[in-house]
């Protein structure tokens, strides 16, 4: 997400960062470039106009901080305005109401409401430690109820039965009663997809909302529809008192116009981003982190959280204890590290959040290197080894290498390459033998982000660091 916008914005802002002072003349071309970048990202025209006007006013009236150059000050203004436009800070769900807290999901056909219901159920169960139930009030789409039952089972939350012959209001009211009996903390109500031009369907969801009075009414919308997502959200907001928006399919949207437009047009916060097809691919929306990613500064905070949440702590601690006692980092350990990386979305998912990784040169280099393909190759080589060889790298000799290469259909050169990479990894792992080593490494990367501002224009002082002289 935001790949195109990030590339255009970082190029545009680079032109002004060396300026001795900010004047209307020297920011004129940059603002034009920023405007074009936003429009190409499918940000709504009124939102783009307001953004450019505010950045211009701030820049020309800016009292530059002593530790910032004028160019850095301009980038900070853009960052602040991006953050403001998207909502300042994450707005979490209101889960403090009397249980069961009812969450109503609304949206267009094909936006991914049912999958989002499952993702949200998993999020609340695993990260908020809530007892969750789900019910389908979609009596129109064939197999909609069965689909929700299947995904509810997959994420391990309660499913309350419903029937296509029932009235949606009666389904929801009965489900609330059942959720009380089951002592559920949260009830997620999945509704039928509808078009805002479909008066009958809109009247139905208005009546459903009035009957059950949900604590949260979330509009689920496909991010790939760009500014249409924001306009559709506004149409629904005019009919329903929405409390927030969930953007789905953001992993397939290189533009990001929806994320930048929704809050400005509807006044409602984006609460979550759907980041992929897997049922754990739902993340809280943090405007300040998204703004950093857009400006090429990565998102180290989210990366740290992801590492701490998804890494298998038991396996990590077991390996750390072994290394602390002087044990060696073997090929089995290396394979385990690859498995941990897959849990975090693969090498690209990891690298994408690091500072400086979003510039076009780095992206091209990564695409050419194809790290995912390289990891698969290394996994295949290790899996071609015997258990004894995996546990004792020192056993490697020419005849073993030849047999391993033949077993995985590769050249001996690839096996030698793996052995070299293993040696480098073993050296690094010894440095982070402490169980919290990976988290410490991520935090040190966070320090780098604060100090150097990632790939963007020496932006350290913006976040409390000092620029490298």
C-alpha positions, 0 to 999 in steps of 0.5 A, spaced: 500 500 500 502 507 498 508 504 494 506 509 488 504 515 493 511 514 497 515 514 491 512 520 488 512 524 494 519 522 497 522 524 490 518 531 490 520 533 497 527 531 496 527 537 491 526 542 497 530 539 503 536 543 501 533 550 501 536 555 505 529 558 506 522 556 504 519 561 500 513 561 495 517 560 489 521 554 491 515 550 494 511 552 488 514 546 484 514 541 490 507 543 492 505 542 484 508 535 484 505 533 491 498 535 488 499 531 482 502 525 487 495 525 491 491 525 485 494 520 482 493 516 488 486 517 487 485 522 493 479 526 492 480 532 489 477 537 495 481 533 500 487 534 495 486 542 495 485 542 502 491 539 504 495 543 499 492 549 501 494 548 509 501 545 507 502 552 503 499 556 509 503 552 514 510 553 510 510 560 509 508 562 516 513 557 519 517 559 524 523 554 523 525 550 529 532 551 531 534 544 530 531 543 523 533 546 516 527 549 512 527 543 508 526 538 514 521 543 516 517 543 510 517 535 510 515 535 517 509 540 515 507 535 510 507 529 515 503 533 520 498 534 515 498 527 512 497 525 520 491 530 521 488 528 515 487 521 517 485 522 524 491 524 528 491 517 532 488 510 532 481 510 535 480 503 538 473 500 538 468 502 544 468 495 548 466 498 555 459 498 554 455 492 558 456 486 554 455 483 549 457 489 546 454 489 539 458 490 533 454 491 526 458 490 520 455 494 513 458 495 506 457 494 499 456 487 496 463 484 495 467 488 500 469 482 504 464 483 510 464 476 512 471 475 512 472 481 516 467 479 521 472 473 522 478 477 522 475 482 527 473 476 531 480 473 531 483 480 533 478 481 539 479 474 541 487 474 541 489 481 542 483 483 547 482 477 550 474 477 549 469 472 548 466 473 541 460 470 538 458 472 531 451 471 527 449 472 520 443 477 518 445 476 511 438 472 508 439 473 501 446 471 499 446 463 498 451 460 503 452 466 506 450 463 513 454 457 512 460 461 510 460 465 516 459 459 520 465 456 517 470 462 518 467 462 525 470 455 527 476 457 523 478 463 528 475 459 534 469 464 536 462 462 537 457 462 532 449 463 533 445 459 528 440 463 523 436 461 517 435 464 511 427 464 512 428 468 518 427 476 518 434 479 519 431 484 525 429 477 529 435 474 527 439 479 531 435 480 537 435 473 538 442 473 537 443 478 542 439 474 547 443 468 546 450 472 547 447 474 554 446 467 556 453 464 553 456 470 557 459 473 550 463 479 551 462 481 544 457 480 538 458 481 531 452 482 526 454 480 519 449 483 514 447 483 507 451 487 502 447 492 499 448 498 494 447 505 497 442 506 491 438 500 493 432 504 497 429 497 500 436 494 502 438 501 506 431 501 509 432 494 512 439 496 515 436 502 518 431 498 521 436 493 523 440 498 526 434 502 530 432 495 533 438 493 536 442 499 537 449 497 536 455 500 540 459 500 534 457 500 526 463 499 522 462 500 514 467 495 511 469 498 504 474 495 499 480 500 499 482 498 491 475 503 489 480 509 491 476 515 492 469 512 491 470 508 497 470 515 501 464 517 497 460 510 498 462 511 506 459 518 506 453 515 503 452 510 508 454 515 513 448 519 511 443 513 512 447 510 518 450 513 524 457 510 523 462 509 528 468 507 524 471 504 517 474 498 516 478 498 509 479 491 506 484 489 500 489 494 502 495 489 500 492 490 493 492 497 493 498 501 491 495 508 491 492 509 498 487 514 496 482 511 500 486 511 506 487 519 505 480 520 503 475 517 508 476 521 514 476 527 511 470 526 507 466 522 512 469 525 518 469 518 521 475 514 523 478 508 519 479 503 525 482 497 521 486 495 515 485 488 512 492 487 509 491 480 506 486 474 505 489 470 511 484 471 517 489 474 522 491 479 517 487 485 520 491 491 523 489 497 527 489 503 523 495 508 526 495 515 522 502 517 524 505 510 522 501 510 516 504 517 514 511 515 516 510 509 511 508 514 506 514 519 507 519 513 506 520 512 514 518 505 515 513 503 520 518 500 526 513 500 531 508 496 527 514 491 526 516 491 533 509 489 535 508 484 530 515 480 532 513 480 539 506 477 537 507 472 532 514 470 534 514 463 537 517 465 544 518 458 546 522 456 540 526 463 540 527 462 548 529 455 547 534 457 541 537 463 545 538 458 551 542 453 547 546 459 544 547 462 551 550 456 553 555 455 547 551 451 543 552 452 535 546 455 531 545 449 526 541 448 520 535 446 523 535 453 527 536 456 520 530 453 518 526 455 524 528 462 523 525 462 516 518 459 519 518 465 524 519 470 518 513 466 514 509 468 520 510 475 519 508 475 512 515 473 509 521 477 507 518 482 503 513 483 509 518 484 514 523 489 509 517 493 507 516 496 514 524 498 515 526 505 514 528 507 507 526 500 504 520 504 500 525 508 495 524 506 488 532 504 488 531 499 494 525 496 491 528 495 484 534 492 488 529 487 492 525 485 486 531 483 483 534 479 489 527 476 490 528 474 497 522 470 498 525 465 492 532 465 495 529 463 502 525 457 498 531 455 495 535 455 502 529 451 505 529 446 500 537 445 500 536 444 508 530 439 507 535 435 502 540 434 508 539 428 513 538 430 520 545 429 522 547 434 517 542 439 519 544 439 526 552 439 525 554 444 519 561 442 520 560 435 517 559 438 510 564 436 505 564 435 498 561 429 497 555 431 502 554 437 498 554 434 491 548 429 494 544 434 497 545 439 491 542 433 487 537 431 492 534 438 491 535 439 484 540 445 485 548 446 483 553 445 489 554 452 488 547 454 491 549 449 497 556 453 498 552 459 498 547 457 503 553 455 508 556 461 507 549 465 509 548 460 515 555 462 517 553 469 517 546 468 520 550 464 526 554 470 527 548 475 528 544 470 532 550 470 537 549 477 538 542 476 539 542 470 544 538 473 549 530 471 548 528 479 547 534 480 542 529 480 536 525 485 540 531 489 542 534 489 535 527 492 532 527 497 537 534 499 535 532 500 528 526 504 531 532 508 534 535 509 527 528 511 524 528 517 529 535 519 528 536 518 521 528 519 518 529 512 514 530 514 507 527 521 507 531 527 507 534 527 514 528 527 518 531 525 525 529 532 529 522 531 527 521 525 532 526 527 537 533 524 534 539 528 532 541 529 525 548 526 523 552 531 522 
